[in-house]
Amino acid sequence: MEKAILEDNKVILSQASSILDDLYSRNPEFNEFIDQSDAYANGQGKTNSEILFYTNRSDYMIELDNWKENQTLEEYADIVSFIGNEGKNTLYELVQAIKRNRIAPFVGAGLCAPLEFPSWKKALQEITEKLDDVDLADVQKLIEEGHFLEAAESLFKVDERTFKSYVSDRFLMNPDVRKSELEVGALKHLTKLADGCVITTNFDRTLEELFRHSSKPFQGFMHGVQNKNKFVTDLIKGDRCLLKLHGNVAEEESYIFTKSQYDEAYGDILDFEKPLPKTLRQIFISHSLLFLGCSLEQDRTLELFQEVYNSGQFEIPQHFAILPEPSNRGEKRRKEGLLRGIKIKTLWYPTEEHEYVEKILEFALDIASGKIKRF
């Protein structure tokens, strides 16, 4: 009887055996790892991994999952070592925000550096070079001292047309740019982090093209001083929205680059009736911001967040930043104090080793997805 059953199901059994053999052969590195143990040896000419797989597949899969997790953790050992226990706690909070789908990346020029768009400082220097027939020693001094708004104001007054032409030309992007050209460094993780709101200080169209190529096009937009749109309504609805704080390269009227443009956009004294402060406040109280490629020095945006926090009118969620660690301990304490005062916790990485931003994001996403269950 049993022989007849076996004969009747010979093809099915052969297919099942082939499937099992294929599954076993998919993990050669793990099998080799198990073969180094003598825990399963029985003298029957089978390797340890074969014995475990074919006699106790449940244990095999458990061991495989543990091994894969350990392998992944080894890839992040340098991050775990550098951030320490306090950093691990901050990373855990960031992971929870990712799981809740409440992350709003705040993207600065540093994140798009691989695409060779200039930083604010470099842009001002390049505009100054275009005006080399004018004595701009005072402007150059302002740039070196980090007074970018004032420097931009001066350059704008010297030659408004050259200023605007530089921005509209220098930040243009090839309309046929490929997805592979955009998914460089930490940029490749943005579409996994954000499904609602993204903020950027950049003029270029990197983010629009990146999300479009990932089949996640933005549905709502606000460009600098752009008025009379329904961005906040779209944001509250949960649409995928992009706020370009300094404006959009193709819309000169949206630019916020000079001190007078900032004053107009935010008010001499912060005015939450104006569209931009009102929108920033809404994002600050409803999302967990993750600052990437930003220097996060005192500016109008941080002043706005400080005022919202100090008002005590809102329950502020936890915000995060990934920043290079200052070499000076006092400077690090100063910056941590400034940021923690507006509920921004920092994950530090070694100075100048900006590839850590990509690795930290990948680590957080692996934990959030369950690929890593302990760290």
Helices and strands as residue ranges (DSSP letters): H 2-8, H 10-25, H 28-35, H 48-55, H 57-75, H 77-99, E 103-107, G 109-115, H 120-130, H 137-144, H 148-158, H 160-170, H 179-182, G 185-189, H 190-193, E 197-200, H 206-213, E 220-223, H 231-237, E 241-244, G 252-254, H 259-266, H 275-286, E 288-292, H 300-311, E 319-324, H 329-340, E 344-349, H 355-368
